[in-house]
Amino acid sequence: MMMNCKQATALLSQQMDRPLTLRERMSLRFHTMMCSGCSNFDDQMHDLRHITRVYAKGERPTNTDNKEH
């Protein structure tokens, strides 16, 4: 059965807190290869995690998308 976006975003959130099973990783990878919305969500989750870790250290976050703002 094909994973839907609700299931994919739930797993993308969970992967920040626990290791995903092989089946979950494969299903998620397949879904994000086909779904730009969930792929963007994954990128944003990683960016937020990086920013919060840097902020917790008292440092200034660098631009995570390499674009000038």
N, C-alpha and C positions, 0 to 999 in steps of 0.2 A: 504494500500500500504506500502511496506517495505521501510524504510529509507535507502538511499545510503550513502556512506562515505562522499561525498561532503556536503550533508545536515547535517550529524552528526557532522562533524568538524565545520560547521558554527554554529550549536547550542552549541557545546562545547565552542566556543569562546564567543558567546552571553551570555551564562550563567554566565560569569564573570562580565557582565555589567547590567544584568537585570534578574529578576526571570522568569523562564520558566513556561509555562502553564503545567497543569497536563498531557495533551496529549503529549506535547513536551518531558516532563521528562520521561514518560512511553516509548515512541518511542525510545528515546535516550538510556535509560537503556537497553531495549531489544537489540538494535543494538550493544552497547558496550559489552554486554554479549557474543555476537556471533563474534565480530570483534576485534581481538587482536591489529590491527593497530590503530583503533580509541580509544581503551582502553588505549593504550600506549600514544596516543596524549593527552587524558584527563589527565593522570598522569603527563605528561610534562607540560601541561598548569597550573596545580596546583603547580608544582615545581617552574615554572617561576614566578608565582604570589607571592609565598612565598619568593623567593629570592629577587625580586624587592622590596617587602615591607620591608624586613629586611635591604636591602641596603639603602633604603630611610631613615631609622632610623639611619643610620650611623653605623650599626652593621655588623659583619661578618657572612655571611650565614653558617648554619651548613649543613652537608651532608644530602640531602633529601632522598636518596635511601638507607641509612644505609650500604653502601658498602665502603670498604677501597679503596682509589685511590692512 
